[in-house]
Amino acid sequence: MANGIEKYTLSEMMQKIEEVINQNPGPIEGMNVIYQFNITGDEEGIYQLQVGDGRAKVSEDGEGANCTLVLSLRNFRQFLLGKLNGTAAFMTGKLKIKGDIGKAIKLEVLLREYNLKEYL
């Protein structure tokens, strides 16, 4: 249902990420990190994905992010589907990273494990 991602609002996509991760917490076992997504474009928003104690929690705004990713809504959708390589996006300016770049790389690997394109 990868083509259906356009029908999801930013908020709905973030809630879906939380839901999918919490259904299978294995890949996040031992992780303790806060990712912040600053989304620009047609639908703007700031969301945090807090991962710790084997659970994921999405919230709007917040403080204390270890890694902040700044990208457009269009690029965020492509990133979630695995169609936008994080390193290439960073090198071409489609993705800006503030904070721990290593954690950003870990996020991309993590999202691949969850294969979100199956759910969005």
FENVENDA-V890558 format. One record per residue. N is the residue number from 1. RES is the residue in one letter. NEAR is the number of other C-alpha atoms within 8 Angstrom. Layout:
[[N/RES/NEAR] [N/RES/NEAR]]
This chain:
[[1/M/8] [2/A/9] [3/N/5] [4/G/8] [5/I/9] [6/E/6] [7/K/5] [8/Y/10] [9/T/8] [10/L/9] [11/S/7] [12/E/8] [13/M/10] [14/M/10] [15/Q/9] [16/K/10] [17/I/9] [18/E/12] [19/E/8] [20/V/11] [21/I/12] [22/N/10] [23/Q/6] [24/N/7] [25/P/10] [26/G/6] [27/P/7] [28/I/12] [29/E/9] [30/G/7] [31/M/9] [32/N/8] [33/V/9] [34/I/12] [35/Y/12] [36/Q/14] [37/F/12] [38/N/12] [39/I/13] [40/T/11] [41/G/8] [42/D/5] [43/E/9] [44/E/9] [45/G/10] [46/I/10] [47/Y/13] [48/Q/15] [49/L/12] [50/Q/11] [51/V/13] [52/G/12] [53/D/8] [54/G/12] [55/R/10] [56/A/11] [57/K/9] [58/V/11] [59/S/8] [60/E/8] [61/D/8] [62/G/8] [63/E/4] [64/G/5] [65/A/11] [66/N/11] [67/C/14] [68/T/12] [69/L/13] [70/V/11] [71/L/13] [72/S/10] [73/L/13] [74/R/7] [75/N/10] [76/F/10] [77/R/9] [78/Q/10] [79/F/11] [80/L/11] [81/L/11] [82/G/11] [83/K/7] [84/L/11] [85/N/8] [86/G/10] [87/T/6] [88/A/8] [89/A/11] [90/F/11] [91/M/8] [92/T/7] [93/G/7] [94/K/10] [95/L/12] [96/K/9] [97/I/12] [98/K/8] [99/G/7] [100/D/9] [101/I/9] [102/G/6] [103/K/9] [104/A/11] [105/I/9] [106/K/8] [107/L/8] [108/E/9] [109/V/8] [110/L/10] [111/L/11] [112/R/9] [113/E/7] [114/Y/8] [115/N/10] [116/L/12] [117/K/10] [118/E/7] [119/Y/9] [120/L/11]]
